[in-house]
């Protein structure tokens, strides 16, 4: 391939999920529906939390911020794909592509950190119920959120700075519907060893540490539940973390599946579909999990939508 100086690169081509023109209307309608559901569902969660004084607790504070991160994640990836399909133009400018990579890393990382913070919140609520509000005070909640955001921003900017050191070739086609970090690095002409090492080393630390914290928190919680003598007590404790555990299982389960898929197959279409499962589906399903499996949230949403007073 003929090398091209990085400053000359003006745009990339996003090949999307398929090149079949007959499938484009279906894909457009499907992703538009998923995007609208993601925005509406997470927006309702945020409005319900803000409008109901009973939900002004640390757990729901973190949940509303998780919903905000879900909205940002969906808005980063889906609209550009919809515009490209509608305009029948696959191009994305160089700076726009780097912005895609950066924001996907930041908001994906923020979701990862917020889920870990929420696990810590459930740990404190179960093991220190009498001191819960004193420990999880507003100052600590805001601090934990800001630290999560700063770490995620640093994670995203670090990879962007390393991409800026790469030069690209005449083949600038990305077999994806958004600019994915791995796909962008794969089409570079220059040596990408440092970039790949950074992905695996920093990525494993960045996602492994929060996951380890979640596993530790829930191992302690499960151990505590099993030691309880009454079935009613077990059910009550489990109900306080059931929704969060479901979201964690969805987020990391799909993420692990995407990792395995990219490791065992070289098919660009399969990898793109797997990335859809990770970057779109969890953000769309999270509001349903919390609204269907959480009685307080169901009551707040009913009051928000219908105006029926809470009992």
Order of alpha helices (4+ residues) and beta strands (2+ residues): beta-beta-alpha-alpha-beta-alpha-alpha-alpha-beta-beta-alpha-alpha-alpha-alpha-alpha-alpha
